[in-house]
Amino acid sequence: MSTLPRLCLVSGADRIRYRSHVNQAVYAQEHGYDYRFDLGVNLGGLRSHFDIKLRVLQRLGPLYEWVMWIDDDCWFTDFRPGILEAVLEEATERDADIVIARGAREPRGFSSFLNSGVILLRRSQAATSLLEGVLTEPIDDVERWWDEKRLGIFTHGDQDQIVKVLHDRDLLGRTWLTDPQRLNSRTHLYTASAQAALVCPFAGHYDRELSVAYFARDYHLSPDLLPWEVARRYGITTRPMSPAEIRLRQERRDLRGRLKPYLKPLRDRIREVRRR
């Protein structure tokens, strides 16, 4: 039997952008896990902000049975005991070393092969190989290899590199691609309860704080998406976003939505120039 600690939850970015670390730290403490937030300082530097997660997973992987990365724009929503433990137990039964959610189908019809905003890695050679491979895989090579009909949307980041390395290094057999609700869902998959999924990401939302405020209101949670009784136990009773701020932020988001058809082609051209 392993004498290593069971699991470490880790998030990170080049700066603290949101209050998700409060939600994540409380979740870890409630369930008896370690928690770290990494600010992406790495000897030798980083190729991109995506590599923050890869480097910290490399550093922490040998110290725990499991390490769970969670993006800084993801919040835990199901605080019931045993939910994450059930995922770990099923991963063990499946003999999986890598656990990632499949990409959810989006309202506009597209999907991705997987969603790397949450990653569970067991201390194993497969996990080591995955991280080494992604850190050395040029994104331009991934884009040339990519087959959108087979693999879904290309996202220009580590998510795509992970997909290629899983295929190239024959790691799919060591990987469990879960249903989104088991590990990393999307806001549109919540219909009746915040307990519909373990984690909700707000990636791709123009104003994440506004989306979090709406989610908190709709599911009767604290502003940090904690059940109110949990928030009170920790003395974290921050005020909800005011109706006036919600209105102003929504007006700004609506304006951006109207401009998006004009801004997206410009963004795509800038990306194309950078890749040359």
N, C-alpha and C positions, 0 to 999 in steps of 0.2 A: 504494500500500500504506500502511495506517495506521501511524503512528509512535507511537500510544498504547500503553500497556501492555495486555497481552492481557485480563486479568481480575482483578477484586478480589472476594474473598469477604468478606461483611460480615454480622455478626449484631448483636444489641443487645437491650436491655431497660432498664427504669428502675433496675435493679441487677443485679449478678451473682448469679444464683440457683443455677446448676449449673456443673459442670466441663466442659460441652460446648465452651467456648471453647478448652480444651486440645486436644480432638479436632479441632476446626475449624482451629486455628492450625497444628497439625502437618500436617494434610492439605494446607493451602495451601503450607507450606514444602516438603513432599515433592514437590509438583507445580509449584513455581515461580510461584505466584500471590501477590499481596498479600493481607493479611488485616487487617480492622479489627473492633473491637467497640465499638459506639456506645452510650453511656449515656443517650441520649435527652434531652440538654439542647438546647433549640431556642429561638431568639429569638422571643418572642411566645407561647411555650408550645405545648402540644399538646392537641388535642381529647381524645385517648385514647392509651393505650399502643400501640394499633395503628398510630398515625401515626409512631412511631419509625422503622419500616422505610421508610415513604414519604418522609419527610424526608431520611433518610440516602441513599436511592437517588437522590433529586433532587440532592443535593450531590456524590455520587461519579460519577453517570452520565456527565457530560461529560469525566471524567478517564481513562476506560478504554474499550476496545472493548466489553467486557461487564462488567456488575456482577451478582453473584449474592448475593441475600439468602438467609440460612438462619436460621430461628428458633432461639432459644436453648434449645429443648427438642428439637433435632434433632442427630443424630450421624452423621458419615460412617461407613460400614461396609465399603465396597469401596475399598481403597487401591491397587488395581492401576493401573499407568500407562495412560493413554489413554482411560479410561472417560468422564470428563467432557469431554475433548477431542473424543471421538466425538459427544457431544451437541451441542457447539458447531459442529462441522463439519456435522452434519445440519441444524441450525438454519439455517446459512448456505445449504445446498443448498435448503432449503425456503423461503428468503427470509423467515424469521420474525424479528421483532424482539422478541417476547415469548415466553418459554418457561415453561410452568407444567404441573405434572402434573395429570391428571384425578384426581378423587376416587376412591379405592378403595372397592369394596363391602365394608362392614363385616360382621362375623359375624352381627349382628342384622338384616342385610338392607338397611339404608339406605346411601346414598352421597351425596356432594356433587358439584356440577358440576366443581369443581376444588379443589386443595389449595394454598393460598397460603403454606404454611410455607417453601417454597423457590420463589424467583422468579429467572429469568434475564432480564436486559434488555440488549439491544444499545443502543449510543449512537444514538438515532434519534428522529424526531418522534413515532412511534407510542408509544414508551416515555414520552416527555415528556407526551403527551396522556393516557396512562393514569394517570400519577401525579397530574397536575393534576385529572383528573376524580374520582379516588377521594378526594382531599383536600377536595373541595367537595361530595361526594354525601352528603346526609343519610341516616343509616341508617334512619330512619322511612320515608322515601320508598322505599328499597330494599325494606323489609319489605312495604309496600303493593303494590309491583310484583311481588313474588316469586311464582312458580308452582312449588310443591313437586313436582308431578307431572312438570314439564318440567325443573326445575333441581336437584332433590334437596333435601336438608335445608338449612334456614336456620340459620346459625351465629351471627348477631348480631354480625358483625365485618367487618373489611376484606375478607375472602374474598368476602362477598356483594356488597360495594360494587364489587369488581373485576369480578365477573360482570356486574353491571348496566352498568358503564362500557364493558366490552368490547362489549356489545350496543348501547348507545346511541351510541357513537362509531364504530361500524363498524370495530372493531379485531380482530374474530375472524379476519379474513383475514390479519392480521399476526401471529397467535398460533399457536403449536404447542402443543397439549395432548398431552403425552407419556403413555405408560404410566406408572403409578406407579413401577415398578421402575427406570425410566430416571432419575428425578429425586427423587422423594419418596414412599417406600413406606409400609407399615404393618407392625407387628410380626407380624401373623398371615400375611403373605405370605412371610415367611422360613420355609423348611422344612428346608433341608439345609445352608446355608452363609451366612455373613455377607456373602458376595459376591453374594447374590441380588438386591441392590439397592444403589444408590449411597448413599442417605441413609435413615435410619430416624428418624421422629419419635416422640416419646413424649407427644404432646399428648393430653389427655383421661385420662391415667393419674393416679390419685389420688396415688400415691407414685412419682414418676418415678425417683428414685434406686434404689428397689427394682427397678423394671422394668429399668433399665440394668444393675443387678447380675445379675439373672437372664439377661439377654441376653449379658453378658460370660461368665458361667458356661457357658451353653449352646453358645456359639460359640468358646470358648477364646480370649477376648480379654482385654486388660488392663482394669482398671476404667474407663478412659477410652475403651473400645471401640477401642483401637489394637491392631493385630497386635503380639504381644509383641516381635518382633524390632525393630519400629519404636519401640515404647515404650522399649526398652533403649538404642537409638541416641540418644534424646533425654534419657536419664536420668530418664524418667517411669515409675517402677515403684511406683506407689502400691499399698497393700495392698487386696485384695478385701474387700468387706463381710463381716464375720464371720458364721458360722452363727447365733449368738445374736441379732445385730441383724436378720438376715434374718427370723428367726422372729418377733421382736417386731413388726417392720414389717408382716409378712404378717398377723399377728393383728389389727393395727389396721386394715389394709385390708379384711380380712374383716368386721370390725365395721361399717365404713362401708358395705360392700356390703349388709349386712342392713338398715341404716337408710335407704339410698338411696330406696326406694319412698315413704318418709315425708318425706324432705327435698326431693326434687325438686319436688313440688307447691308447697311453701313457696317455693323458689327461683323458680319460674315466676310465682308471685303477686307477689313482690318486683319481678321484672323488669317485670311489667305495670304496677305502680304507678309505677315510675320512668319509664315511657314516657308516662304521662298528662301 
